[in-house]
Amino acid sequence: MSLKEKDLKYIWHPFTHKGTEIVPIVRGEGAYVYGEDGKQYIDGFSSWWVNMHGHCHPYIAQKIAAQTLELEHVAFGGFTHPQAVKLAERLVDLLPDKIDKIFFSDNGSTANEIALKMAIQYWFNQGEERNKFITFSNDYHGDTFGSMSLTARGGFNEPFERFLFDVEFIDTPNPENRLEVLSRFESLLKGNDVAGFIFEPIVQGAAGMLIHSPEILSEMIGLCEKYDVLTIADEVLTGFYRTGKFFSVDHLSNKPDIICLSKGVTGGFMTMGVTAVSEKIFKAFDSENKKHTFLHGHSYTGNALACAAANASLDLFEKEKTQQNIKRIVKQQSDFINSIKNHPKLRDARNFGTIAAIEIDTEGESNYFNSKGNDAYKWFLERGIIIRPLGNVLIMIPPYCIKEQDLEYIYGEIEVFLEQ
Ligand SMILES: *Cc1c(COP(=O)(O)O)cnc(C)c1O
């Protein structure tokens, strides 16, 4: 049996329906992955938005290898280790001043689930009952029950809808709807029953890289401060320079109480989630009363190999070359989107930082279930390009080591695709 046949026999893939072609990949190097047949693919979507510095980056690989011979893992309840302490210190330094403490876990959904539980217990520990969360319509926060509840209804989570708790969905802000959004938002906050406001800062990834106003989002965080409501930024996608700055919240003048990270933390090598919080949040749990303890943890929390990978990835961000690459990608993406914006086959084209997306004008609404993307996906795959679409939205979110000419090749093929 071939790898593909055995895969079909034994493996159930995520987000993959019957008949979906599965491509066996046997090797990765830089911005490329290689098929079993030797075919080279440009990883234009950073392997589900996680890869930062390229596949099998030798520096990160060596740091992980060295760590496996030093300490691979130790229980994080009651123990600590140098890689975790180093990583937490660095993250606290890099994140906004407001952030003081790092809580580790294993993936993006869980990082958000933890933020949600912290927000609920923050109020519980102070004897206050607050039952409501606010989020943006079209936000995506993950696939566990809490994070699903905080996600736009009707798409990914329809079978589970009656098990999800109620959330107030508010439109994403732009200069046209500013007054409307702010006035509805403020009237919700005045109810005194809102535990927290969770949002994808500036870029809504799974919704198709939709972009909203940093200035108005800052105003909304300011209102939350005024009415004493906790704010949670889900930076699982946007962290680590995807938006051109280290974190998306670096574009905001007001900063959130909690920041969730995952996809890019380890450079795309190991699984890790981070829930970073302000002193104010931590203080509400730091008590002699055992009932006030945050009773949440996972077996692999604070894994030493993942922490070593994350520290290595942060080292690479300090390199001048990485910073130059990020600036170059931001410019390339912006130039391309400007050049193609008015194409008659497009409904929209947008970019923010290193992220770019084009929305193909096709029958039906722009959403995950629009089938246009499948044809496009296959077409690009044949040409050695991986750009996994979300419905009819094609997304380019490359690793920072991608070569200028490889990104240009993707743009050129997009133009060919749109012509035919
Ligand atoms: C991917 C993503 C998540 C979920 O992270 P997983 O690691 O896939 O569980 C949550 N929020 C945002 C904004 C994401 O892009």
Boltz pocket constraint, residues with backbone or C-beta under 6 A from the ligand:
constraints:
  - pocket:
      binder: B
      contacts: [[A, 106], [A, 107], [A, 108], [A, 109], [A, 110], [A, 112], [A, 140], [A, 141], [A, 142], [A, 143], [A, 200], [A, 205], [A, 206], [A, 234], [A, 235], [A, 236], [A, 237], [A, 238], [A, 262], [A, 263]]
      max_distance: 6.0
